[in-house]
């Protein structure tokens, strides 16, 4: 860095590279890579500060003073920034102009402590003109915005650290309660509850296909639907309540609810009737373009039109912004600058002609009540918009999003779409059943206006709107019917939320802020509260339990209006109308009658509510009634069914696990009874083991059916007087082969399984390294990943394994075959051999590569040969659609490669001999006999003992969360490991 140059700090390296190219010599542009410091975890607070900051990393008794630290991963960045600052003549803070960006700038000043002039430069697009303008119009850091962001950060820490431990104790370890995430989860759970309680109601009408000449005299067919009988309208879906009965208004109107037989009779009676035109009404049609994009509307449109998740959308928008293609993508404003209006109108004239321009430039006003950070809307950057055809080198997701933004911006300056709408009514006699009234409607677009750029068809865009035109019709004319058919319908439950509709609802309720929606949705999915099926968001049973606890014990903190009021309070702090200290005091400690401005404002704070919580019935919280005595229980190992009416021989409720593919609203009483009948019939006694006298049973477990050898009662009788009763021995267990069924397995089959592992042979062989003769034993067994052989050495040397080609081979493999397998490379056969794909789905629309579903080591996955994506548990490899598979691959492709990081402190320990990172146990020395799986399980146990969550362990050791979960369960079942409660990540 040249002495005396100006240092500019931005958030991201991509942004730094782009701006550095515009500024040229005399400026050094570096990236902070987000925040350089954050609130300390309680374990990171020094011992002499524990009394003040030890619980939250915040001193709640001293104005909620936060304790910030520079994390280990940021120390190198801070060192580089300090080094550059020493040679700088000025410091420019060029972080984003929102609360987050303002806070990053403030933290930079607090940490770097610059002794040179500090200037805050802001811009809403990364173009040469915008960057030069920002250098000429700098300002100071906005302390009100910083206060608002600090308050938000402290608020979320207090909320999470007070409520999450309650979830750990009463629902399950490792859970967390987020201030906005909990409310978003509640929305999704409430929608699923509505669907579970919904009663479908049938209703019928009649559809006639009529024929009339068009303008040229050619016969034209069109449909007309029956709307009334004898002057009384027919019932439609809007006339029914959620319980399947008619609404009070429908009953008052006396609507006719046709049944299947009555509709069929009407259709037969009208088959030869003449349909007389009784009225034709024409109205002018006009549709106006929508305003330019805000953060929220961009996410909604990208979800609805492009099938992109909120996370994908914001990631693509971030890249487009940092590379100078669009303006800042976190905004609530729909305002277009004068420069942007001119650029949009120029592009419309160039691409479609001046006749498609609106008569005068259009400016739009923001209508969202909680709008903040009033930047310009999201639009193409610059004073001349780049046509999407010029950006073919962009990644596909970025090009699609840029095209959508370009279309929406141009459309905002285009003329309205105009045309006409015609509605015709017909009367036809149904004989003794009365007179039927039919109706048809259609829209004709005469001038498409803005629809030229958006590619939309006629109509308002509302679901189900007819857009086909009608032929010319004259009143009193009679038309023949080509066909008349009865048409049955059923009322539908409210649609599940998609990411787009959830974003729309969150914005309407003023919950959170649009810039945080992508993170909110991704968080509740990552935590297992919600999963996706296609585009629908479905709550897990865990989400039901968490939501129920919060609703019953902390109703205020998942109340929609209260959450919105918190956001409005943060806005007031950002505007300087309130201070964060006062606001947090009221939130955490409450406002009594003395301090409140009115009696209505007096309330208890979070601290007191948690302290006075009292007893919570964990069983009740984790029980969701289905009906008729059947409940869903949320247990440690997942949800399961429990039937309190149908008991087993010992008087206990029958149980069954719930398949991941069944959504909560699909788990009816009938479906639950089927699952219990097939999966929870209780252990079936097969007979007695002649060797031990124990009872042999076939059971159903979490991982499938298995057989168990239960020791006879005499083996665990009471201990002598004065001693504790002997523990009941754990039964010996063995999984059934895939070819076996629980209902047909015999005692002989079970005894063969329980006899495993089977010794195949014992022989002497010469050690290739030492030349010594060693006795080895080969045994055959069945494992989680299939049948295999194990060769063990009598001297304790390293064992080897080989996969067998089938389960039956466990009992048939002989010494010759076994030795031949071990003579081959380890993965030359069996598990390591290439397997054919389970399904082939065709070429991917983006990569153009053939997409298939394959069976991998950890389950089914989707691949195009370049990108792999594990198949989410809610999808079945046999039934998942190609569109869903392509979408899942696109999300994985947009997310980029997984980042695997090694064990912290490993390099330093190796080079300096000082051991591993602070607060971590040193890894034990590994013996030569350990397999890779054994070593991994030791790592998992070591970190789990320190309270690490499965996902955190997986990232640390470079494995998957599913593997870590399986390892923990193995350790608990086989090695007596008892896992402590999970603690928040440091």
Rosetta blueprint (number, residue, H / E / L):
1 X L
2 X L
3 X L
4 X L
5 X E
6 X E
7 X E
8 X E
9 X E
10 X E
11 X L
12 X L
13 X H
14 X H
15 X H
16 X H
17 X H
18 X H
19 X H
20 X H
21 X H
22 X H
23 X H
24 X L
25 X L
26 X L
27 X E
28 X E
29 X E
30 X E
31 X E
32 X L
33 X L
34 X L
35 X L
36 X L
37 X L
38 X E
39 X E
40 X L
41 X L
42 X H
43 X H
44 X H
45 X L
46 X L
47 X H
48 X H
49 X H
50 X H
51 X H
52 X H
53 X H
54 X L
55 X L
56 X L
57 X L
58 X E
59 X E
60 X L
61 X L
62 X L
63 X L
64 X L
65 X E
66 X E
67 X L
68 X E
69 X E
70 X L
71 X L
72 X H
73 X H
74 X H
75 X H
76 X H
77 X H
78 X H
79 X H
80 X H
81 X H
82 X H
83 X H
84 X H
85 X H
86 X H
87 X L
88 X E
89 X E
90 X E
91 X E
92 X E
93 X E
94 X L
95 X L
96 X L
97 X L
98 X L
99 X H
100 X H
101 X H
102 X H
103 X H
104 X H
105 X H
106 X H
107 X H
108 X H
109 X H
110 X H
111 X H
112 X H
113 X L
114 X L
115 X L
116 X L
117 X E
118 X E
119 X E
120 X E
121 X L
122 X L
123 X L
124 X L
125 X E
126 X L
127 X L
128 X H
129 X H
130 X H
131 X H
132 X H
133 X H
134 X H
135 X H
136 X H
137 X L
138 X L
139 X E
140 X L
141 X L
142 X L
143 X H
144 X H
145 X H
146 X H
147 X H
148 X H
149 X H
150 X H
151 X H
152 X H
153 X H
154 X H
155 X H
156 X H
157 X H
158 X H
159 X H
160 X H
161 X H
162 X H
163 X H
164 X H
165 X H
166 X H
167 X H
168 X H
169 X H
170 X H
171 X L
172 X L
173 X L
174 X L
175 X L
176 X L
177 X L
178 X L
179 X L
180 X L
181 X H
182 X H
183 X H
184 X H
185 X H
186 X H
187 X H
188 X H
189 X H
190 X H
191 X H
192 X H
193 X H
194 X H
195 X H
196 X H
197 X H
198 X L
199 X L
200 X L
201 X L
202 X E
203 X E
204 X E
205 X E
206 X E
207 X E
208 X E
209 X E
210 X E
211 X E
212 X E
213 X E
214 X L
215 X L
216 X L
217 X L
218 X L
219 X E
220 X E
221 X E
222 X E
223 X E
224 X E
225 X E
226 X E
227 X E
228 X E
229 X E
230 X L
231 X L
232 X E
233 X E
234 X E
235 X L
236 X L
237 X H
238 X H
239 X H
240 X E
241 X L
242 X L
243 X L
244 X L
245 X L
246 X E
247 X L
248 X H
249 X H
250 X H
251 X H
252 X H
253 X H
254 X L
255 X L
256 X E
257 X L
258 X E
259 X L
260 X H
261 X H
262 X H
263 X H
264 X H
265 X H
266 X H
267 X H
268 X H
269 X H
270 X L
271 X L
272 X L
273 X L
274 X E
275 X E
276 X E
277 X E
278 X E
279 X E
280 X E
281 X E
282 X E
283 X E
284 X E
285 X E
286 X E
287 X E
288 X L
289 X L
290 X L
291 X L
292 X L
293 X E
294 X L
295 X H
296 X H
297 X H
298 X H
299 X H
300 X H
301 X H
302 X H
303 X H
304 X H
305 X H
306 X H
307 X L
308 X L
309 X L
310 X H
311 X H
312 X H
313 X H
314 X H
315 X H
316 X H
317 X H
318 X H
319 X H
320 X H
321 X H
322 X H
323 X L
324 X L
325 X L
326 X E
327 X E
328 X L
329 X L
330 X L
331 X L
332 X L
333 X L
334 X L
335 X L
336 X L
337 X L
338 X H
339 X H
340 X H
341 X H
342 X H
343 X H
344 X H
345 X H
346 X H
347 X H
348 X H
349 X H
350 X H
351 X H
352 X H
353 X L
354 X H
355 X H
356 X H
357 X E
358 X L
359 X L
360 X L
361 X L
362 X L
363 X L
364 X L
365 X L
366 X L
367 X L
368 X L
369 X L
370 X L
371 X L
372 X L
373 X L
374 X L
375 X L
376 X L
377 X L
378 X E
379 X L
380 X E
381 X L
382 X L
383 X L
384 X L
385 X L
386 X L
387 X L
388 X H
389 X H
390 X H
391 X H
392 X L
393 X L
394 X L
395 X L
396 X H
397 X H
398 X H
399 X H
400 X H
401 X H
402 X H
403 X H
404 X H
405 X H
406 X H
407 X H
408 X H
409 X H
410 X H
411 X H
412 X L
413 X L
414 X E
415 X L
416 X L
417 X E
418 X E
419 X E
420 X E
421 X E
422 X E
423 X E
424 X E
425 X E
426 X E
427 X E
428 X E
429 X E
430 X L
431 X H
432 X H
433 X H
434 X L
435 X E
436 X E
437 X E
438 X E
439 X E
440 X E
441 X E
442 X E
443 X E
444 X E
445 X E
446 X E
447 X E
448 X L
449 X L
450 X L
451 X H
452 X H
453 X H
454 X H
455 X L
456 X L
457 X L
458 X L
459 X L
460 X L
461 X L
462 X L
463 X L
464 X L
465 X L
466 X L
467 X L
468 X L
469 X L
470 X L
471 X L
472 X L
473 X L
474 X L
475 X L
476 X L
477 X L
478 X E
479 X E
480 X E
481 X E
482 X E
483 X E
484 X E
485 X E
486 X E
487 X E
488 X E
489 X E
490 X E
491 X L
492 X L
493 X L
494 X L
495 X L
496 X L
497 X L
498 X E
499 X H
500 X H
501 X H
502 X H
503 X H
504 X H
505 X H
506 X H
507 X H
508 X H
509 X L
510 X L
511 X L
512 X L
513 X L
514 X H
515 X H
516 X H
517 X H
518 X H
519 X H
520 X H
521 X H
522 X H
523 X H
524 X H
525 X H
526 X H
527 X L
528 X L
529 X L
530 X E
531 X E
532 X E
533 X E
534 X L
535 X L
536 X E
537 X E
538 X E
539 X E
540 X L
541 X H
542 X H
543 X H
544 X H
545 X H
546 X H
547 X H
548 X H
549 X H
550 X H
551 X H
552 X H
553 X H
554 X L
555 X H
556 X H
557 X H
558 X H
559 X L
560 X H
561 X H
562 X H
563 X H
564 X H
565 X H
566 X H
567 X H
568 X H
569 X H
570 X H
571 X H
572 X H
573 X H
574 X H
575 X L
576 X L
577 X L
578 X L
579 X L
580 X H
581 X H
582 X H
583 X H
584 X H
585 X H
586 X H
587 X H
588 X H
589 X H
590 X E
591 X E
592 X L
593 X L
594 X L
595 X L
596 X L
597 X L
598 X L
599 X H
600 X H
601 X H
602 X L
603 X E
604 X E
605 X L
606 X H
607 X H
608 X H
609 X H
610 X H
611 X H
612 X L
613 X L
614 X L
615 X L
616 X L
617 X L
618 X H
619 X H
620 X H
621 X H
622 X L
623 X E
624 X E
625 X E
626 X E
627 X E
628 X L
629 X L
630 X E
631 X E
632 X E
633 X E
634 X E
635 X E
636 X L
637 X L
638 X E
639 X E
640 X E
641 X E
642 X E
643 X E
644 X E
645 X E
646 X E
647 X E
648 X L
649 X L
650 X L
651 X L
652 X L
653 X E
654 X E
655 X E
656 X E
657 X E
658 X L
659 X L
660 X L
661 X L
662 X L
663 X L
664 X H
665 X H
666 X H
667 X L
668 X L
669 X H
670 X H
671 X H
672 X H
673 X H
674 X H
675 X H
676 X H
677 X H
678 X H
679 X H
680 X L
681 X L
682 X L
683 X L
684 X E
685 X E
686 X E
687 X E
688 X E
689 X L
690 X L
691 X L
692 X L
693 X L
694 X L
695 X E
696 X E
697 X E
698 X E
699 X E
700 X E
701 X E
702 X L
703 X L
704 X E
705 X E
706 X E
707 X E
708 X E
709 X E
710 X E
711 X L
712 X L
713 X H
714 X H
715 X H
716 X H
717 X L
718 X L
719 X L
720 X L
721 X L
722 X L
723 X L
724 X L
725 X L
726 X L
727 X L
728 X L
729 X L
730 X L
731 X L
732 X E
733 X E
734 X E
735 X E
736 X L
737 X L
738 X L
739 X L
740 X L
741 X L
742 X L
743 X L
744 X L
745 X L
746 X L
747 X H
748 X H
749 X H
750 X H
751 X H
752 X H
753 X H
754 X H
755 X L
756 X L
757 X L
758 X E
759 X E
760 X E
761 X E
762 X E
763 X E
764 X E
765 X E
766 X E
767 X L
768 X L
769 X L
770 X L
771 X L
772 X L
773 X E
774 X E
775 X E
776 X E
777 X E
778 X E
779 X E
780 X E
781 X E
782 X E
783 X E
784 X L
785 X L
786 X E
787 X E
788 X E
789 X E
790 X E
791 X E
792 X E
793 X E
794 X L
795 X L
796 X L
797 X L
798 X L
799 X L
800 X E
801 X E
802 X E
803 X E
804 X L
805 X L
806 X L
807 X L
808 X L
809 X H
810 X H
811 X H
812 X H
813 X L
814 X L
815 X H
816 X H
817 X H
818 X H
819 X H
820 X H
821 X H
822 X H
823 X H
824 X L
825 X L
826 X L
827 X L
828 X L
829 X L
830 X H
831 X H
832 X H
833 X L
834 X L
835 X L
836 X L
837 X L
838 X L
839 X E
840 X E
841 X E
842 X E
843 X E
844 X L
845 X L
846 X L
847 X L
848 X L
849 X L
850 X E
851 X E
852 X E
853 X E
854 X E
855 X E
856 X E
857 X L
858 X L
859 X E
860 X E
861 X E
862 X E
863 X E
864 X L
865 X L
866 X L
867 X L
868 X E
869 X E
870 X E
871 X L
872 X L
873 X L
874 X L
875 X L
876 X L
877 X L
878 X L
879 X L
880 X L
881 X L
882 X H
883 X H
884 X H
885 X H
886 X H
887 X H
888 X H
889 X H
890 X H
891 X H
892 X H
893 X H
894 X H
895 X H
896 X L
897 X L
898 X L
899 X L
900 X L
901 X L
902 X L
903 X L
904 X L
905 X L
906 X H
907 X H
908 X H
909 X H
910 X H
911 X H
912 X H
913 X L
914 X L
915 X L
916 X L
917 X L
918 X L
919 X L
920 X L
921 X L
922 X L
923 X L
924 X L
925 X L
926 X L
927 X L
928 X L
929 X L
930 X L
931 X L
932 X H
933 X H
934 X H
935 X H
936 X H
937 X H
938 X H
939 X H
940 X H
941 X H
942 X H
943 X H
944 X H
945 X L
946 X L
947 X L
948 X L
949 X L
950 X H
951 X H
952 X H
953 X H
954 X H
955 X H
956 X H
957 X H
958 X L
959 X L
960 X L
961 X H
962 X H
963 X H
964 X H
965 X H
966 X H
967 X H
968 X H
969 X H
970 X H
971 X H
972 X H
973 X H
974 X H
975 X L
976 X L
977 X L
978 X L
979 X L
980 X L
981 X L
982 X L
983 X L
984 X L
985 X L
986 X L
